[in-house]
């Protein structure tokens, strides 16, 4: 995994740690980024400059030599600045190589440790040089030199060495990038959490948009067959009142089976069993309306009825089979709705023996909505095929969806 977020831009508010004070603004940028290192270096060097001026003043008073005091100030400033910036500078160089994350983490740790080791030698070198520089003045002023101090007992000396080593490690670690190393790792965790939260929010937004779109698609589909049926009832009222009454009774049964399911959960989720029941009610209504020339069957194992299945898909296909297949063809007609397993997918077919494929049938609004709804809910995992029957007249509309995907 690459270190993906930009090193020269400010961190998001959810990731950065630190206020907006002038001395902490560098922390608004990624740790071991160039802008972070520049801001940190300016802050540390400013503080070091103030400290070494006081050291230089003290040295000048002790040795009574302004030139030596100025030289000490310069040497101490350069040495302390290198000690404060070497490790972070190496780590910054490593991070700008944009290595994979696991490799970068290890290399950053090595870079900071290398900076601490270099800082030790810089400190030793600068201390030795300054000691030789101020020695004549110290001796002239009668001040004791380190070698003139009476050495302590061996035990006390060992304790002193241990304390000195611990102090040096602490100083070099904190001063030379140890705290920055800790901030680097915590920043990566915060960035990963922020990135995950952002992806989750985007996913929730896409799901919400998809649900709204599916609601619009469904609203386009549901009134379509209902209005067709009401128009047929209106025509039957004058021509065949008993048939109109029977059709209205069947329509009431259909609406009683359908409307509660459409209202539940905004009508955006359903099971295969619910959709099969709606199709069966609709086919019963069409059977009455068409004077009994329609026969139908709805076939599915009971174990399949609880599977999630997108609403409005089957009823659209069944309505198409009636409108474009059975109604245009004189005589008896049949519609079969069959649901079955096909490996790890669910296959649902609507088969009619009607007029067959007609020009423009596969590009109508209803079938376009079927395709869009399948794409919105299942992406490329679902398929819809409309084909002529090989056995003879009629059309087979087939939907294939993965089992267990959300409806």
Secondary structure, 3 states (H helix, E strand, C coil): CECCCCCCCECCCCCCCCCCCHHHHHHHECCCCHHHHHHHHHHHHHHHHHHHHHHHHHHHHHHCCHHHHHHHHHHHHHHHHHHHHHHHHHHHHHHCCCCEHHHHHHHHHHHHHHHHHHHHHHHHHHHHHHHHHHHHHHHHCCCCCHHHCCCCCHHHHHHHHHHHHHHHHHHHHHHCCHHHHHHHHHHHHHHHHHHHHHHHHHHHHHHHHHHHHHHHHHHHHHHHHHHHHHHHHHHHHHHCHHHHHHHHHHHHHHHHHHHHHHHHHHHCCCEHHHHHHHHHHHHHHHHHHCCCCEEEEEECCHHHCCCECCCCHHHHHHHHHHHHHHCCCCCCEEEEEEEEEECCEEEEEEEECCCCCCCCHHHCHHHHHHHHHHHHHHHHHCEEEEEECCCCCCEEEEEEEECCCCC
